[in-house]
Amino acid sequence: MKEIKDLKLQEIGKLRELNEKDLKAELTKSSKELFTLKMKKELGELKQTHLIKALRRYTAQLRTVATSKWFNIG
């Protein structure tokens, strides 16, 4: 059973230290995982729906860090 700690989310301080390439890779990875969780939820296979909220917030943090550094990662 997955838990929030199993998602391997980095702390916000460590995110601020990443360069543009690493930040983009992390955003891509988390976006794919978020998509997977959403699809599992729609199919009724996901029991831990709280993971979607945590991953959605993490993705928003990644985008905020990228914007504050003036990175154009999409």
DACOR-V577177 format. One record per backbone hydrogen bond with DSSP energy under -0.5 kcal/mol. CO is the residue of the C=O (numbers start at 1). NH is the residue of the N-H. If there is no record, write none. Layout:
co = {CO	CO}
nh = {NH	NH}
This chain:
co = {3	3	4	5	11	12	13	14	15	19	20	21	22	23	24	25	26	27	28	29	30	31	32	33	34	35	36	37	38	39	40	40	40	41	45	47	48	49	49	50	51	52	53	54	55	56	57	58	59	60	61	62	63	64	65	66	67	71}
nh = {6	7	7	8	15	16	17	17	18	23	24	25	26	27	28	29	30	31	32	33	34	35	36	37	38	39	40	41	42	43	44	45	46	44	47	49	51	52	53	54	55	56	57	58	59	60	61	62	63	64	65	66	67	68	69	71	70	73}
